[in-house]
């Protein structure tokens, strides 16, 4: 999947923040800081989700 999100800064005080930005993603999927996964509506609490964490999410990445 390719990230096609956009970021905008409104009325930035510094010129570098006011310019258009096109961030490049790290190709290592283990370094992606955001993982969105649809889960069943039957999960009602964070504790229930954490008990099933390994079914939904990859192992936590090792940072170098």
Secondary structure in CASP SS format (residue, H / E / C, confidence):
PFRMAT SS
TARGET T0000
AUTHOR 0000-0000-0000
METHOD secondary structure of the structure
MODEL  1
X C 1.00
X C 1.00
X C 1.00
X C 1.00
X C 1.00
X C 1.00
X C 1.00
X C 1.00
X C 1.00
X C 1.00
X C 1.00
X C 1.00
X C 1.00
X C 1.00
X H 1.00
X H 1.00
X H 1.00
X H 1.00
X C 1.00
X C 1.00
X C 1.00
X C 1.00
X C 1.00
X C 1.00
X C 1.00
X C 1.00
X C 1.00
X C 1.00
X H 1.00
X H 1.00
X H 1.00
X C 1.00
X C 1.00
X C 1.00
X C 1.00
X C 1.00
X C 1.00
X C 1.00
X C 1.00
X C 1.00
X C 1.00
X C 1.00
X C 1.00
X C 1.00
X C 1.00
X H 1.00
X H 1.00
X H 1.00
X H 1.00
X H 1.00
X H 1.00
X C 1.00
X H 1.00
X H 1.00
X H 1.00
X H 1.00
X C 1.00
X C 1.00
X C 1.00
X C 1.00
X C 1.00
X C 1.00
X C 1.00
X C 1.00
END
